[in-house]
Amino acid sequence: MVIRRFLALFFLLVFCLASAQANQILEGFTVLKGNGYAFELKAPLGWVLDDNVGNDQGLNVVFYPEESSWDKSDAVCYARVRSLDNRVSNIDQQVKDTVKAFRANGDPHVEAKFVKTITTEDASKAQVYFFTGDQFGNNEATAYVLAKGSIHFITLSARNKKAFRDALPAFDALVASYEDLTREPKFNPFHPFPHNY
């Protein structure tokens, strides 16, 4: 009887600990999906994928270095989606709208600069822009992928220039991991089954 109680308590404790960590996965994969879109991202080496902590900020998934946390890290990444509409139907319009929003919210000196294009896992072309001039000294890089009916963003936000520079390789790896799961897959001998999203 004592052994049964001990085992029951042990398994309950293990289950609770596993559940508490289920939303934080070191170097994990995630699929973001919604009305008309589904795409996959993989956390960079040494980074944690967390699909819970950013929910209050409207973020389905966030990423931060393993030794840190979402609220304490000097550099974090997150992903967002914007549906195309009459105001924004391409990446250039989205970048202009982002700068306009920064300026309307008290950052009159924010500027955006196109930096490069990253080819992703599915051969999409992610256009990367750096945003500078934030009143708090933050630095941001955002990669935009134009998909059917929406724009997918992957953003690196850093509290200072050093953290920004140090996190850029992880950001590039995160962007490169992007795979649009709504596109007709190309044959891959290591993944022969098409996605059903």
C-alpha positions in Angstrom: 0.0 0.0 0.0 2.8 2.4 0.9 4.6 1.6 -2.3 1.5 2.3 -4.4 1.0 5.7 -2.8 4.7 6.5 -3.3 4.5 5.5 -6.9 1.3 7.4 -7.5 2.9 10.6 -5.9 6.1 10.1 -7.9 4.3 9.8 -11.2 2.1 12.8 -10.4 5.2 14.8 -9.6 6.9 13.8 -12.8 3.7 14.6 -14.8 3.4 18.0 -13.2 7.1 18.9 -13.8 6.8 17.7 -17.5 3.7 19.8 -18.0 5.3 22.9 -16.5 8.1 22.6 -19.1 6.0 21.6 -22.1 5.7 25.2 -23.3 9.5 25.7 -23.3 11.5 23.6 -25.7 15.2 24.0 -26.3 15.9 24.1 -30.0 12.3 23.0 -30.7 10.1 23.1 -33.8 6.7 24.8 -33.9 4.0 25.3 -36.5 2.1 28.5 -36.6 -1.2 28.2 -38.3 -4.3 30.1 -38.8 -6.8 31.1 -41.5 -5.1 30.4 -44.8 -1.5 30.0 -43.4 0.7 27.4 -41.8 4.4 27.6 -41.4 7.2 25.9 -39.4 10.1 27.5 -37.5 12.9 25.8 -35.6 14.6 27.5 -32.6 18.2 28.3 -33.2 21.0 26.3 -31.5 21.1 27.2 -27.8 17.7 29.0 -28.0 14.4 28.1 -26.3 11.1 28.0 -28.2 8.3 29.2 -25.8 4.6 29.1 -27.0 3.1 30.4 -23.8 5.0 33.4 -22.3 4.2 35.9 -25.1 0.5 35.1 -25.4 -0.5 38.1 -23.3 1.3 40.3 -25.9 -0.5 38.6 -28.8 2.6 36.5 -29.7 1.9 32.8 -30.4 5.6 31.9 -30.2 8.8 33.5 -28.9 12.4 32.5 -28.8 15.2 33.5 -26.3 18.7 32.2 -25.4 18.8 29.1 -23.2 20.4 30.8 -20.2 17.9 33.6 -20.1 14.1 34.2 -20.2 11.6 36.2 -22.3 11.5 39.1 -19.9 15.2 39.2 -18.9 17.0 38.5 -22.1 18.8 41.3 -23.9 17.8 39.7 -27.2 14.6 37.9 -28.1 12.8 36.8 -31.3 9.2 36.3 -32.1 6.9 35.5 -35.1 3.8 37.3 -36.3 1.4 37.2 -39.2 -0.5 40.0 -41.0 -3.3 39.3 -43.5 -3.0 41.2 -46.7 -5.6 44.0 -47.2 -6.2 47.2 -49.1 -3.6 49.1 -47.0 -0.9 46.4 -47.0 -0.5 44.0 -50.0 3.3 43.7 -50.1 6.4 43.8 -48.0 7.4 47.4 -48.9 3.9 48.6 -47.7 4.3 46.6 -44.5 7.7 48.1 -43.8 6.3 51.6 -44.3 3.3 50.8 -42.1 5.7 49.6 -39.3 7.7 52.8 -39.4 4.5 54.8 -39.4 3.3 52.9 -36.3 6.6 53.4 -34.5 6.5 57.1 -35.2 2.8 57.4 -34.2 3.7 55.7 -30.8 6.4 58.2 -29.8 9.5 57.1 -31.9 9.8 59.9 -34.5 13.3 59.0 -35.5 12.8 55.3 -36.3 14.2 54.3 -39.7 14.0 51.1 -41.7 16.8 49.9 -43.9 16.8 46.9 -46.3 19.8 44.7 -45.4 19.6 41.4 -47.2 17.5 38.5 -48.4 17.7 35.1 -46.7 16.6 31.9 -48.6 14.5 29.8 -46.3 14.1 26.0 -45.8 11.4 25.9 -48.5 13.3 28.3 -50.9 11.1 31.3 -49.9 12.9 34.7 -50.0 12.8 36.5 -46.6 13.6 40.2 -46.9 15.4 41.5 -43.9 15.1 45.1 -42.6 16.9 46.7 -39.7 15.0 49.2 -37.6 16.9 51.9 -35.7 16.2 55.1 -33.9 13.9 53.7 -31.1 13.7 56.1 -28.1 14.8 53.3 -25.8 17.9 52.3 -27.8 16.4 49.0 -28.9 17.6 47.5 -32.2 15.3 45.3 -34.4 15.7 43.2 -37.4 12.6 41.8 -39.1 12.5 39.2 -41.9 9.3 39.4 -44.0 8.0 36.5 -46.1 5.2 37.3 -48.5 2.9 34.3 -48.6 -0.5 33.7 -50.2 -2.9 36.1 -48.4 -0.5 37.1 -45.7 2.9 38.4 -44.7 4.9 36.4 -42.1 7.3 38.3 -39.9 10.2 37.0 -37.8 11.6 39.7 -35.6 14.8 40.0 -33.5 14.5 42.7 -30.8 17.5 43.6 -28.7 18.0 46.1 -25.9 21.4 47.3 -27.1 23.7 47.1 -30.1 26.0 44.4 -28.7 23.2 42.1 -27.9 21.8 42.8 -31.4 25.1 41.9 -33.1 25.6 38.8 -30.9 22.1 37.5 -31.7 22.1 38.1 -35.5 23.5 34.6 -36.3 20.7 33.0 -34.3 18.2 35.2 -36.0 19.5 34.3 -39.4 19.2 30.6 -38.5 15.6 31.1 -37.3 14.7 32.8 -40.5 16.4 30.2 -42.6 14.4 27.4 -40.8 11.1 28.9 -42.1 9.0 26.5 -44.2 5.6 27.4 -45.6 3.5 24.3 -45.1 0.7 25.5 -47.4 2.9 25.4 -50.5 3.1 22.2 -52.6 6.1 20.4 -51.2 9.0 19.6 -53.4 10.2 16.0 -53.2 12.5 15.4 -50.4 13.8 11.8 -49.9 14.1 12.4 -46.2 10.5 13.7 -45.8 8.5 11.9 -48.5 5.0 12.6 -47.2 3.3 15.9 -48.0 2.0 18.2 -45.3 -1.7 18.2 -44.5 -2.3 21.6 -43.0 
